[in-house]
Amino acid sequence: MGQRRTYDTSGRRHQAALRRAAILDACRTTLEGAGYAGLTIRAVAERAAVSQETVYKTFGSKRQLVKALYDRELAGDDEPVPMAGRPAVRALIAEPDSRRKVAGYAHLARQVSERIGAIAAALAAGGPEAADLTAEADRERLAGVTAFVGHLAATGHLRPGLDPAAAADACWVLLSPQVYRLSTVDRGWTADAYEDWLCRMLVAALL
């Protein structure tokens, strides 16, 4: 009886990952250049050197494509690992000193805003569908800051008497990509100056 043949699909998976990355890179370039309204699947496909059918099969729709781009830039890569499970966040949670914990959170927020700031700005001017994407991203950001504030409260770092919901709202505003863009683009702050300011604001709001 002959042995069952096995197939190595690692090469195919690698090619699929490269193709996905190329499409997302093309989406970012097109989005930042043409805005959400001007972004088309055809333009993305041409820039990525793939067919429109490949883009649709990989992402489903324009909205899903842009959301996948936003999620990749938010996390810093396309790996299917939730933010809470990433090494930088785990180190943040494990940090025992409250000020170093908040400083680490400010640094992480700065890195995220550096990656998504231009995308958020394009979505802000993109019409109703883009506004829906922005609202979804805002809800996700609120969930993230609420979890961080809850962690501070559970570990005794949150200022006594401070309402966690109000603290989360304050963080949600401070960490918005719009504030980052206002600071670094409109006012010309360096990213380091923004991070220093954000750290001081978070300390004042939380500790």
N, CA, C and O of each residue as an XYZ file, in Angstrom:
828
protein
N       0.847     -1.190      0.000
C       0.000      0.000      0.000
C       0.890      1.250      0.000
O       1.772      1.377      0.849
N       0.672      2.145     -0.918
C       1.533      3.307     -1.043
C       1.356      4.301      0.093
O       0.296      4.371      0.715
N       2.402      5.067      0.354
C       2.330      6.088      1.390
C       1.521      7.282      0.903
O       1.555      7.647     -0.272
N       0.793      7.880      1.846
C       0.018      9.073      1.506
C       0.968     10.240      1.237
O       1.913     10.481      1.989
N       0.693     10.954      0.150
C       1.549     12.083     -0.200
C       1.167     13.300      0.634
O      -0.011     13.551      0.887
N       2.165     14.038      1.050
C       1.927     15.270      1.802
C       2.359     16.461      0.968
O       3.287     16.366      0.165
N       1.682     17.578      1.162
C       1.979     18.781      0.388
C       2.425     19.901      1.318
O       1.802     20.160      2.348
N       3.494     20.548      0.942
C       3.996     21.682      1.710
C       3.341     22.956      1.173
O       3.617     23.378      0.050
N       2.472     23.565      1.983
C       1.752     24.774      1.542
C       2.400     26.048      2.073
O       1.834     27.132      1.932
N       3.582     25.932      2.682
C       4.210     27.112      3.276
C       4.549     28.158      2.209
O       4.413     29.357      2.448
N       4.988     27.704      1.043
C       5.315     28.648     -0.025
C       4.090     29.406     -0.498
O       4.151     30.607     -0.763
N       2.966     28.687     -0.602
C       1.733     29.332     -1.031
C       1.265     30.355      0.004
O       0.816     31.446     -0.349
N       1.374     29.990      1.287
C       0.982     30.916      2.350
C       1.873     32.148      2.352
O       1.400     33.263      2.574
N       3.163     31.946      2.104
C       4.101     33.070      2.076
C       3.748     34.023      0.939
O       3.760     35.241      1.118
N       3.438     33.476     -0.216
C       3.067     34.315     -1.355
C       1.769     35.071     -1.084
O       1.626     36.232     -1.469
N       0.831     34.411     -0.421
C      -0.430     35.067     -0.079
C      -0.203     36.212      0.896
O      -0.837     37.262      0.793
N       0.711     36.004      1.847
C       1.020     37.058      2.823
C       1.699     38.242      2.136
O       1.404     39.396      2.446
N       2.608     37.951      1.204
C       3.270     39.031      0.462
C       2.261     39.808     -0.390
O       2.330     41.033     -0.484
N       1.333     39.088     -1.002
C       0.314     39.732     -1.834
C      -0.604     40.599     -0.975
O      -0.960     41.712     -1.362
N      -0.982     40.085      0.189
C      -1.836     40.852      1.101
C      -1.129     42.132      1.551
O      -1.733     43.204      1.583
N       0.159     42.009      1.898
C       0.926     43.169      2.339
C       1.038     44.202      1.220
O       0.940     45.403      1.469
N       1.243     43.735     -0.013
C       1.356     44.655     -1.151
C       0.048     45.403     -1.372
O       0.058     46.596     -1.675
N      -1.081     44.708     -1.222
C      -2.385     45.354     -1.395
C      -2.608     46.395     -0.303
O      -3.092     47.492     -0.584
N      -2.261     46.065      0.938
C      -2.438     47.017      2.029
C      -1.519     48.224      1.860
O      -1.923     49.355      2.132
N      -0.291     47.989      1.414
C       0.626     49.109      1.154
C       0.066     50.016      0.060
O       0.125     51.241      0.165
N      -0.473     49.406     -0.980
C      -1.065     50.175     -2.071
C      -2.290     50.940     -1.597
O      -2.529     52.069     -2.025
N      -3.058     50.329     -0.720
C      -4.232     50.991     -0.166
C      -3.818     52.223      0.629
O      -4.439     53.280      0.511
N      -2.787     52.090      1.426
C      -2.344     53.235      2.229
C      -1.880     54.389      1.331
O      -2.271     55.537      1.541
N      -1.058     54.083      0.349
C      -0.554     55.121     -0.543
C      -1.696     55.809     -1.286
O      -1.712     57.032     -1.422
N      -2.647     55.013     -1.764
C      -3.783     55.565     -2.497
C      -4.681     56.382     -1.580
O      -5.141     57.459     -1.959
N      -4.932     55.883     -0.388
C      -5.790     56.587      0.568
C      -5.196     57.940      0.945
O      -5.903     58.947      0.976
N      -3.904     57.961      1.230
C      -3.263     59.206      1.630
C      -3.168     60.193      0.465
O      -3.143     61.405      0.677
N      -3.116     59.677     -0.762
C      -3.010     60.566     -1.910
C      -4.342     61.045     -2.447
O      -4.481     62.208     -2.826
N      -5.328     60.150     -2.481
C      -6.611     60.467     -3.110
C      -7.747     60.634     -2.122
O      -8.834     61.069     -2.502
N      -7.516     60.294     -0.844
C      -8.598     60.349      0.130
C      -9.496     59.137      0.017
O      -9.356     58.333     -0.905
N     -10.423     59.006      0.958
C     -11.296     57.837      0.953
C     -12.214     57.842     -0.267
O     -12.418     56.808     -0.902
N     -12.764     59.011     -0.590
C     -13.679     59.096     -1.728
C     -12.983     58.745     -3.031
O     -13.597     58.166     -3.928
N     -11.707     59.092     -3.142
C     -10.970     58.843     -4.373
C     -10.331     57.467     -4.447
O      -9.782     57.091     -5.483
N     -10.398     56.720     -3.364
C      -9.798     55.388     -3.344
C     -10.723     54.403     -4.050
O     -11.902     54.306     -3.713
N     -10.201     53.685     -5.014
C     -10.973     52.660     -5.702
C     -10.213     51.339     -5.665
O      -8.986     51.310     -5.564
N     -10.967     50.250     -5.750
C     -10.339     48.935     -5.803
C      -9.445     48.823     -7.033
O      -8.378     48.211     -6.984
N      -9.891     49.418     -8.129
C      -9.081     49.389     -9.352
C      -7.737     50.061     -9.139
O      -6.705     49.520     -9.537
N      -7.735     51.239     -8.514
C      -6.485     51.962     -8.284
C      -5.557     51.169     -7.370
O      -4.350     51.105     -7.606
N      -6.119     50.571     -6.334
C      -5.315     49.772     -5.407
C      -4.733     48.555     -6.134
O      -3.554     48.238     -5.978
N      -5.560     47.885     -6.919
C      -5.106     46.694     -7.640
C      -3.971     47.029     -8.605
O      -2.987     46.296     -8.698
N      -4.118     48.129     -9.313
C      -3.076     48.533    -10.265
C      -1.774     48.853     -9.542
O      -0.693     48.485    -10.002
N      -1.881     49.542     -8.404
C      -0.674     49.906     -7.664
C       0.003     48.677     -7.064
O       1.228     48.621     -6.961
N      -0.803     47.696     -6.672
C      -0.257     46.473     -6.071
C       0.116     45.422     -7.111
O       0.671     44.377     -6.771
N      -0.188     45.700     -8.380
C       0.105     44.771     -9.481
C      -0.619     43.434     -9.310
O      -0.043     42.368     -9.527
N      -1.890     43.515     -8.919
C      -2.749     42.339     -8.830
C      -4.064     42.663     -9.529
O      -4.303     43.802     -9.929
N      -4.908     41.655     -9.672
C      -6.210     41.888    -10.292
C      -7.188     42.448     -9.263
O      -7.003     42.287     -8.057
N      -8.233     43.108     -9.763
C      -9.275     43.583     -8.861
C      -9.942     42.402     -8.154
O     -10.314     42.496     -6.984
N     -10.086     41.306     -8.868
C     -10.690     40.112     -8.279
C      -9.889     39.635     -7.069
O     -10.464     39.194     -6.074
N      -8.561     39.723     -7.156
C      -7.709     39.310     -6.030
C      -7.961     40.190     -4.817
O      -8.025     39.691     -3.693
N      -8.105     41.500     -5.032
C      -8.380     42.414     -3.918
C      -9.716     42.060     -3.276
O      -9.822     41.982     -2.052
N     -10.735     41.847     -4.107
C     -12.061     41.515     -3.570
C     -12.041     40.173     -2.828
O     -12.650     40.037     -1.767
N     -11.333     39.177     -3.396
C     -11.277     37.860     -2.749
C     -10.538     37.930     -1.413
O     -10.863     37.204     -0.474
N      -9.547     38.808     -1.340
C      -8.742     38.902     -0.125
C      -9.439     39.702      0.963
O      -9.344     39.352      2.140
N     -10.142     40.778      0.589
C     -10.696     41.691      1.589
C     -12.210     41.861      1.533
O     -12.812     42.267      2.527
N     -12.831     41.567      0.422
C     -14.285     41.610      0.368
C     -14.881     42.894     -0.163
O     -15.771     42.851     -1.013
N     -14.418     44.034      0.313
C     -14.985     45.315     -0.108
C     -13.986     46.424      0.190
O     -12.986     46.210      0.875
N     -14.269     47.598     -0.327
C     -13.429     48.759     -0.059
C     -13.390     49.057      1.439
O     -12.321     49.315      1.991
N     -14.537     49.022      2.090
C     -14.594     49.305      3.523
C     -13.759     48.309      4.313
O     -13.004     48.692      5.206
N     -13.898     47.033      3.982
C     -13.142     46.008      4.702
C     -11.647     46.130      4.430
O     -10.827     45.847      5.303
N     -11.300     46.546      3.234
C      -9.886     46.758      2.892
C      -9.293     47.868      3.751
O      -8.216     47.704      4.325
N      -9.989     48.994      3.841
C      -9.472     50.117      4.622
C      -9.443     49.768      6.104
O      -8.523     50.171      6.815
N     -10.440     49.023      6.578
C     -10.434     48.612      7.997
C      -9.246     47.688      8.275
O      -8.613     47.790      9.325
N      -8.945     46.789      7.339
C      -7.783     45.908      7.503
C      -6.494     46.717      7.538
O      -5.586     46.408      8.311
N      -6.410     47.746      6.708
C      -5.239     48.633      6.735
C      -5.139     49.329      8.081
O      -4.067     49.366      8.686
N      -6.254     49.884      8.554
C      -6.253     50.585      9.842
C      -5.804     49.643     10.963
O      -4.995     50.022     11.810
N      -6.329     48.425     10.965
C      -5.979     47.461     12.011
C      -4.506     47.085     11.944
O      -3.861     46.923     12.979
N      -3.968     46.946     10.735
C      -2.546     46.619     10.604
C      -1.677     47.740     11.156
O      -0.720     47.491     11.888
N      -2.016     48.978     10.800
C      -1.218     50.104     11.271
C      -1.386     50.314     12.772
O      -0.438     50.703     13.455
N      -2.566     50.063     13.280
C      -2.796     50.179     14.718
C      -1.881     49.223     15.484
O      -1.258     49.605     16.475
N      -1.809     47.992     15.016
C      -1.008     46.976     15.710
C       0.472     47.054     15.361
O       1.321     46.660     16.161
N       0.784     47.557     14.176
C       2.173     47.609     13.745
C       2.568     46.461     12.849
O       3.672     46.453     12.304
N       1.685     45.486     12.685
C       1.913     44.364     11.766
C       0.575     43.712     11.465
O      -0.465     44.141     11.964
N       0.612     42.675     10.646
C      -0.630     42.013     10.207
C      -0.831     40.674     10.894
O      -1.621     39.850     10.431
N      -0.124     40.449     11.995
C      -0.259     39.181     12.708
C      -1.583     39.139     13.470
O      -2.004     40.152     14.028
N      -2.244     37.974     13.501
C      -3.536     37.856     14.189
C      -3.386     37.727     15.710
O      -3.833     36.752     16.314
N      -2.747     38.732     16.307
C      -2.526     38.742     17.752
C      -3.204     39.984     18.326
O      -2.888     41.096     17.905
N      -4.124     39.825     19.273
C      -4.791     41.007     19.839
C      -3.799     41.905     20.558
O      -2.751     41.447     21.013
N      -4.138     43.196     20.659
C      -3.242     44.156     21.287
C      -2.858     43.723     22.699
O      -1.708     43.881     23.109
N      -3.817     43.179     23.438
C      -3.546     42.778     24.824
C      -2.495     41.679     24.919
O      -1.863     41.513     25.961
N      -2.307     40.930     23.839
C      -1.349     39.840     23.872
C       0.007     40.184     23.310
O       0.878     39.318     23.222
N       0.205     41.430     22.928
C       1.472     41.831     22.324
C       2.508     42.163     23.404
O       2.151     42.649     24.477
N       3.784     41.901     23.123
C       4.831     42.067     24.145
C       4.858     43.459     24.782
O       5.032     43.574     25.995
N       4.689     44.516     23.981
C       4.753     45.877     24.530
C       3.629     46.122     25.527
O       3.835     46.772     26.551
N       2.453     45.609     25.232
C       1.315     45.792     26.139
C       1.481     44.916     27.373
O       1.163     45.344     28.483
N       1.966     43.719     27.194
C       2.186     42.829     28.345
C       3.239     43.403     29.291
O       3.109     43.289     30.510
N       4.278     44.018     28.731
C       5.305     44.662     29.558
C       4.709     45.847     30.313
O       5.042     46.090     31.473
N       3.833     46.570     29.647
C       3.160     47.713     30.263
C       2.326     47.265     31.462
O       2.360     47.890     32.522
N       1.595     46.203     31.287
C       0.752     45.679     32.359
C       1.595     45.169     33.528
O       1.195     45.288     34.685
N       2.758     44.603     33.224
C       3.616     44.038     34.266
C       4.416     45.093     35.017
O       4.938     44.807     36.094
N       4.528     46.312     34.476
C       5.325     47.374     35.106
C       4.723     47.743     36.469
O       3.546     48.096     36.537
N       5.511     47.666     37.559
C       4.961     47.947     38.894
C       4.872     49.431     39.251
O       4.063     49.811     40.097
N       5.694     50.276     38.618
C       5.720     51.693     38.965
C       4.660     52.453     38.164
O       4.608     52.343     36.939
N       3.824     53.216     38.852
C       2.692     53.868     38.183
C       3.134     54.884     37.134
O       2.567     54.926     36.042
N       4.141     55.704     37.447
C       4.568     56.716     36.481
C       5.258     56.091     35.274
O       5.070     56.547     34.146
N       6.044     55.065     35.500
C       6.659     54.380     34.362
C       5.588     53.672     33.522
O       5.704     53.581     32.300
N       4.559     53.182     34.186
C       3.462     52.524     33.477
C       2.759     53.528     32.553
O       2.512     53.236     31.383
N       2.443     54.706     33.088
C       1.772     55.725     32.285
C       2.697     56.247     31.188
O       2.252     56.507     30.070
N       3.983     56.399     31.505
C       4.942     56.841     30.486
C       5.026     55.824     29.350
O       5.113     56.195     28.179
N       4.998     54.550     29.701
C       5.007     53.511     28.677
C       3.750     53.538     27.832
O       3.792     53.285     26.628
N       2.636     53.845     28.467
C       1.363     53.945     27.742
C       1.400     55.132     26.775
O       0.918     55.032     25.647
N       1.971     56.250     27.221
C       2.103     57.420     26.352
C       3.005     57.107     25.160
O       2.724     57.534     24.040
N       4.081     56.366     25.395
C       4.991     56.003     24.312
C       4.289     55.101     23.300
O       4.433     55.279     22.091
N       3.532     54.135     23.807
C       2.795     53.232     22.928
C       1.764     54.008     22.105
O       1.602     53.766     20.909
N       1.069     54.946     22.761
C       0.065     55.759     22.067
C       0.712     56.620     20.990
O       0.149     56.796     19.910
N       1.870     57.147     21.276
C       2.599     57.946     20.271
C       2.929     57.098     19.049
O       2.748     57.544     17.916
N       3.414     55.872     19.272
C       3.748     55.001     18.156
C       2.519     54.681     17.306
O       2.586     54.661     16.077
N       1.395     54.431     17.983
C       0.157     54.142     17.256
C      -0.268     55.347     16.421
O      -0.615     55.200     15.249
N      -0.241     56.534     17.019
C      -0.666     57.735     16.299
C       0.255     58.051     15.130
O      -0.198     58.563     14.106
N       1.536     57.754     15.272
C       2.460     57.959     14.155
C       2.068     57.092     12.962
O       2.230     57.490     11.809
N       1.548     55.894     13.260
C       1.182     54.974     12.182
C      -0.188     55.282     11.587
O      -0.383     55.140     10.379
N      -1.135     55.700     12.418
C      -2.511     55.835     11.923
C      -2.950     57.279     11.722
O      -4.047     57.519     11.217
N      -2.117     58.251     12.107
C      -2.536     59.647     12.042
C      -3.009     60.080     10.672
O      -4.072     60.688     10.547
N      -2.231     59.773      9.633
C      -2.595     60.184      8.281
C      -3.824     59.437      7.785
O      -4.636     59.994      7.047
N      -3.961     58.185      8.187
C      -5.135     57.404      7.790
C      -6.385     57.988      8.430
O      -7.410     58.147      7.767
N      -6.303     58.308      9.723
C      -7.437     58.896     10.423
C      -7.846     60.222      9.800
O      -9.036     60.521      9.701
N      -6.867     61.019      9.379
C      -7.161     62.300      8.745
C      -7.877     62.099      7.414
O      -8.799     62.846      7.085
N      -7.459     61.093      6.646
C      -8.115     60.806      5.371
C      -9.546     60.338      5.584
O     -10.446     60.703      4.827
N      -9.752     59.533      6.610
C     -11.107     59.056      6.904
C     -12.007     60.189      7.379
O     -13.199     60.206      7.072
N     -11.448     61.128      8.120
C     -12.236     62.241      8.659
C     -12.854     63.085      7.548
O     -13.881     63.731      7.757
N     -12.234     63.082      6.372
C     -12.735     63.877      5.254
C     -13.357     63.004      4.172
O     -13.506     63.434      3.028
N     -13.722     61.771      4.540
C     -14.102     60.797      3.517
C     -15.565     60.526      3.303
O     -15.899     59.636      2.521
N     -16.474     61.256      3.964
C     -17.894     61.018      3.733
C     -18.489     60.007      4.692
O     -17.811     59.564      5.619
N     -19.765     59.627      4.483
C     -20.502     58.795      5.436
C     -19.879     57.425      5.723
O     -19.795     57.024      6.884
N     -19.440     56.697      4.684
C     -18.864     55.374      4.929
C     -17.565     55.480      5.720
O     -17.305     54.675      6.614
N     -16.751     56.480      5.383
C     -15.513     56.702      6.127
C     -15.818     57.132      7.558
O     -15.105     56.751      8.487
N     -16.880     57.930      7.742
C     -17.273     58.347      9.089
C     -17.678     57.144      9.924
O     -17.422     57.107     11.127
N     -18.304     56.168      9.298
C     -18.684     54.941      9.998
C     -17.444     54.169     10.440
O     -17.418     53.603     11.533
N     -16.417     54.146      9.589
C     -15.153     53.509      9.958
C     -14.493     54.243     11.119
O     -13.966     53.620     12.040
N     -14.527     55.572     11.067
C     -13.954     56.373     12.152
C     -14.677     56.094     13.463
O     -14.042     55.954     14.509
N     -16.005     56.013     13.408
C     -16.789     55.742     14.618
C     -16.443     54.367     15.190
O     -16.358     54.202     16.407
N     -16.244     53.389     14.318
C     -15.856     52.053     14.776
C     -14.487     52.085     15.446
O     -14.284     51.474     16.495
N     -13.556     52.801     14.833
C     -12.213     52.922     15.413
C     -12.266     53.649     16.749
O     -11.543     53.290     17.678
N     -13.118     54.671     16.854
C     -13.260     55.404     18.116
C     -13.812     54.504     19.217
O     -13.371     54.577     20.365
N     -14.772     53.660     18.868
C     -15.324     52.725     19.863
C     -14.252     51.746     20.333
O     -14.176     51.421     21.518
N     -13.437     51.283     19.411
C     -12.369     50.351     19.775
C     -11.330     51.033     20.661
O     -10.814     50.429     21.602
N     -11.023     52.302     20.353
C     -10.067     53.042     21.177
C     -10.631     53.256     22.589
O      -9.897     53.157     23.573
N     -11.928     53.549     22.687
C     -12.548     53.718     24.004
C     -12.481     52.421     24.798
O     -12.239     52.442     26.005
N     -12.693     51.290     24.124
C     -12.590     49.999     24.812
C     -11.166     49.780     25.323
O     -10.966     49.258     26.420
N     -10.185     50.182     24.524
C      -8.794     50.012     24.937
C      -8.426     50.878     26.117
O      -7.798     50.394     27.059
N      -8.800     52.154     26.093
C      -8.444     53.034     27.217
C      -9.239     52.664     28.463
O      -8.745     52.820     29.580
N     -10.461     52.178     28.285
C     -11.254     51.733     29.428
C     -10.585     50.542     30.104
O     -10.570     50.445     31.332
N     -10.034     49.641     29.303
C      -9.321     48.490     29.862
C      -8.077     48.940     30.618
O      -7.770     48.397     31.679
N      -7.352     49.933     30.080
C      -6.147     50.415     30.759
C      -6.501     51.099     32.079
O      -5.857     50.860     33.100
N      -7.519     51.941     32.053
C      -7.948     52.610     33.286
C      -8.429     51.567     34.299
O      -8.148     51.684     35.492
N      -9.146     50.557     33.829
C      -9.582     49.487     34.728
C      -8.407     48.755     35.340
O      -8.450     48.366     36.506
N      -7.356     48.567     34.558
C      -6.135     47.939     35.090
C      -5.511     48.812     36.167
O      -5.093     48.307     37.209
N      -5.441     50.125     35.925
C      -4.895     51.033     36.940
C      -5.715     50.980     38.225
O      -5.162     50.984     39.324
N      -7.038     50.931     38.076
C      -7.901     50.878     39.253
C      -7.711     49.567     40.007
O      -7.646     49.558     41.236
N      -7.624     48.463     39.273
C      -7.507     47.147     39.899
C      -6.178     46.965     40.619
O      -6.092     46.205     41.583
N      -5.140     47.660     40.157
C      -3.808     47.517     40.756
C      -3.487     48.642     41.741
O      -2.364     48.730     42.237
N      -4.458     49.491     42.023
C      -4.275     50.543     43.016
C      -3.501     51.747     42.534
O      -3.016     52.530     43.352
N      -3.369     51.921     41.228
C      -2.614     53.053     40.690
C      -3.499     54.258     40.363
O      -3.012     55.387     40.314
N      -4.778     54.030     40.142
C      -5.665     55.137     39.783
C      -5.891     56.036     40.995
O      -6.040     55.554     42.118
N      -5.915     57.342     40.758
C      -6.082     58.296     41.853
C      -7.359     57.989     42.638
O      -8.420     57.830     42.035
N      -7.279     57.902     43.961
C      -8.456     57.612     44.772
C      -9.575     58.624     44.533
O      -9.331     59.828     44.449
N     -10.797     58.122     44.426
C     -11.948     58.983     44.232
C     -12.229     59.339     42.784
O     -13.248     59.962     42.487
N     -11.339     58.953     41.880
C     -11.528     59.288     40.470
C     -12.484     58.291     39.824
O     -12.315     57.079     39.959
N     -13.483     58.808     39.127
C     -14.444     57.961     38.429
C     -13.767     57.314     37.221
O     -13.304     58.030     36.333
N     -13.697     55.977     37.161
C     -13.015     55.319     36.040
C     -13.597     55.685     34.674
O     -12.857     55.808     33.698
N     -14.925     55.860     34.601
C     -15.536     56.200     33.313
C     -15.086     57.586     32.856
O     -14.793     57.791     31.678
N     -15.031     58.535     33.792
C     -14.570     59.884     33.446
C     -13.096     59.856     33.067
O     -12.676     60.564     32.152
N     -12.316     59.048     33.761
C     -10.893     58.927     33.443
C     -10.697     58.333     32.052
O      -9.824     58.769     31.301
N     -11.512     57.336     31.712
C     -11.418     56.724     30.389
C     -11.788     57.727     29.308
O     -11.154     57.764     28.253
N     -12.803     58.538     29.557
C     -13.187     59.564     28.584
C     -12.043     60.553     28.342
O     -11.771     60.939     27.205
N     -11.376     60.958     29.435
C     -10.257     61.892     29.307
C      -9.132     61.273     28.477
O      -8.551     61.936     27.618
N      -8.831     60.005     28.736
C      -7.788     59.317     27.970
C      -8.185     59.182     26.506
O      -7.347     59.317     25.614
N      -9.448     58.917     26.264
C      -9.941     58.751     24.904
C      -9.700     60.019     24.090
O      -9.313     59.953     22.923
N      -9.932     61.174     24.715
C      -9.690     62.447     24.034
C      -8.187     62.672     23.833
O      -7.749     63.020     22.736
N      -7.418     62.476     24.875
C      -5.984     62.749     24.811
C      -5.274     61.869     23.782
O      -4.342     62.313     23.111
N      -5.722     60.620     23.665
C      -5.053     59.674     22.779
C      -5.591     59.681     21.352
O      -5.169     58.862     20.536
N      -6.498     60.573     21.041
C      -7.078     60.575     19.696
C      -6.024     60.939     18.659
O      -5.177     61.794     18.921
N      -6.059     60.305     17.481
C      -5.108     60.666     16.423
C      -5.284     62.109     15.969
O      -4.350     62.713     15.440
N      -6.481     62.668     16.173
C      -6.696     64.073     15.816
C      -5.835     64.993     16.673
O      -5.268     65.959     16.164
N      -5.731     64.703     17.964
C      -4.890     65.503     18.854
C      -3.426     65.374     18.444
O      -2.684     66.356     18.450
N      -3.022     64.173     18.092
C      -1.645     63.974     17.621
C      -1.382     64.811     16.376
O      -0.345     65.468     16.284
N      -2.301     64.798     15.420
C      -2.121     65.566     14.189
C      -2.134     67.068     14.453
O      -1.347     67.807     13.863
N      -3.025     67.525     15.339
C      -3.059     68.945     15.679
C      -1.723     69.390     16.268
O      -1.237     70.485     15.983
N      -1.143     68.527     17.089
C       0.111     68.872     17.761
C       1.302     68.854     16.809
O       2.083     69.804     16.755
N       1.430     67.766     16.060
C       2.638     67.574     15.258
C       2.562     68.204     13.870
O       3.576     68.659     13.340
N       1.370     68.232     13.279
C       1.229     68.795     11.934
C       0.861     70.277     12.007
O       1.541     71.120     11.422
N      -0.214     70.588     12.724
C      -0.677     71.978     12.771
C       0.238     72.878     13.602
O       0.508     74.014     13.212
N       0.715     72.381     14.738
C       1.546     73.208     15.606
C       3.035     72.934     15.470
O       3.854     73.660     16.034
N       3.392     71.892     14.727
C       4.796     71.644     14.443
C       5.597     71.030     15.577
O       6.825     71.105     15.573
N       4.918     70.417     16.558
C       5.660     69.753     17.628
C       6.418     68.564     17.059
O       5.997     67.963     16.071
N       7.539     68.228     17.689
C       8.195     66.964     17.377
C       7.408     65.841     18.033
O       6.622     66.070     18.953
N       7.629     64.624     17.548
C       6.956     63.471     18.153
C       7.374     63.308     19.613
O       6.565     62.903     20.448
N       8.640     63.623     19.925
C       9.101     63.529     21.314
C       8.386     64.554     22.198
O       8.020     64.251     23.334
N       8.188     65.774     21.670
C       7.490     66.798     22.441
C       6.037     66.389     22.688
O       5.498     66.599     23.774
N       5.414     65.803     21.662
C       4.043     65.319     21.828
C       3.986     64.232     22.900
O       3.109     64.258     23.764
N       4.909     63.284     22.850
C       4.907     62.195     23.827
C       5.116     62.726     25.243
O       4.461     62.269     26.179
N       6.019     63.684     25.404
C       6.256     64.271     26.725
C       4.999     64.973     27.243
O       4.634     64.820     28.409
N       4.343     65.737     26.376
C       3.099     66.410     26.756
C       2.021     65.394     27.121
O       1.333     65.544     28.131
N       1.879     64.367     26.298
C       0.857     63.358     26.547
C       1.093     62.655     27.871
O       0.149     62.396     28.618
N       2.344     62.346     28.164
C       2.661     61.687     29.437
C       2.252     62.562     30.613
O       1.657     62.079     31.576
N       2.573     63.855     30.532
C       2.221     64.767     31.618
C       0.706     64.895     31.774
O       0.198     64.957     32.894
N      -0.003     64.933     30.672
C      -1.465     65.023     30.724
C      -2.085     63.754     31.315
O      -3.036     63.827     32.094
N      -1.547     62.601     30.944
C      -2.078     61.343     31.470
C      -1.792     61.203     32.966
O      -2.641     60.742     33.729
N      -0.599     61.601     33.372
C      -0.276     61.556     34.805
C      -1.238     62.443     35.586
O      -1.751     62.045     36.632
N      -1.481     63.657     35.068
C      -2.380     64.583     35.741
C      -3.812     64.068     35.777
O      -4.544     64.313     36.736
N      -4.209     63.351     34.726
C      -5.582     62.881     34.631
C      -5.843     61.616     35.413
O      -6.977     61.354     35.811
N      -4.789     60.811     35.642
C      -5.004     59.472     36.174
C      -4.401     59.207     37.545
O      -4.977     58.470     38.345
N      -3.247     59.803     37.821
C      -2.518     59.396     39.036
C      -2.717     60.371     40.188
O      -2.170     60.166     41.272
